[in-house]
């Protein structure tokens, strides 16, 4: 491919974009934020408040801003999209056809807060530039290698066949980690990697021989670790009680948007604010986050039969020495140890020479993972 690649990541209230050169060098980044409300468009060094009542208008503003910098749709080689849920069928990146679009739409019940916005971006590009190839990369796809023992809830088998099973997310981040870790360490990929994608959304993945064998998120991104505003794993009867007392929609908002670090601290779901605040509630929220990340890490280690390396990625994983040290303290039994100076410098290597388990920081690179798929499929 000899033209630039545009990667779009459409969320519930934002569209993030990254423009890559044909050699996959990052050329430009931006975001349309606050869609449907007080909207802000950032592209490179420029910022502007613009009206974006919906995703279609937001994409128009993005394309206008790109054109003002000399990048028009017809100058693109292809457009890649992060699609949150591919279900049990869409397990590898795919060039978008009417059939693939229909399959993404069929997954809307599995990700009602995400897939419709992913499709809105796909449709908007298709309407404006029908001749430009588009590729979808699925956040669930990396976990398709999980065995049935890991994906099935203890429910009647017919329910799993109807799609009520664990899928896992952050797959694009984990796929990028598998690709980039050897280059960062100068060694082959460790056989058993405990991968920690820690951000506002947080999960762990057990990666054995480069393949996901278990992960903490499940049917939805709510399961597993406590997160910025999500509660993580919770007793189902507690969720049912909340629903009976407050209603299903209020409970959904609470568990997804009013819990986690934000709910525990009463201050914020942003780890940076909690570390800066330093009050008792903020410290408890951080300690809770680290404790439960380590508790879930034990289950990932069991799934792999051991651990050769721990890798931190994502906004918190890459930037919070406090959180990395807090999790590592709970994993000392496993042989995890961090060198304080290396940890304070944010790696990439974190472990001292005497550690039995290596520890690394690897920047998340989901956008380039999507661009690589685009370059392959749309060539």
C-alpha angles and dihedrals in degrees: 000000000000100000132074121273121224117208118198127193109189115195132176094279105008145047116211118199137193125185116209129194116233089264088056093252110150108247106171140358133195147148139217102214134186096028109188093022138036096351128203127185118202120184118170106310095342126096128185137169106229136167111261108164093168142003094271091057090044091054090049090054091047092051091046090051092048091049089052086059092049098263112121127174093251089056091061124096093207145328124239126201133199106226113192100209130034096163119212094316107048099062101143133044111278138193107245115253128158088267094051091046090052091050091052089050090052088060093058092100087058093051108017092161095052118023096060090058091046089053092047090060092045092050094045092054091044092052094049099039111017092170096058112096116238129201130195121210116194125222091208096050100087090061095055086100092066111117121243090254088064099042103044122088115212091264132116110293092241089066092056089049087054090057100265097132141099116287107165128214141218085066094143090055092050093046090052090048092054089051098045104036096079092052091050095047100036090230138090120279110280113248095236117033126180100206117197116196100187120179138107081310111041136189143152128225131198106218115191119182089346095307131105111246098168140002136183101234114080138178087347136009089263097081125087127019124031107256142186096295102348121093097217120210113005136171106271091222090057089053089049091051091051090049092050092049101038106018132255098275094048090048092049090052092047097049094043104032110016104043136062118057091345094053096042096047102034084213110079146320089231112101091208092059092047093052090048092047095053095184123143094261092048092048090049091052091051092047090048091051092051095044095052093043087056092045090055090043088064090061091050090052090052090052090056097038091237141348134258100176141013116210125192122204138155127065096300095034092053099040111029114082087175094060094043091051091045093054093043092055090060090049099051089109087063093054096260114146130162127210103231094219094048091046092050089052090051095241134220080206113036106169128087119235092260096057118117092208122047119230126200143171114223121180114240111252107179095141094056089047088057092045090053090054090048092051090053100043101036098043 
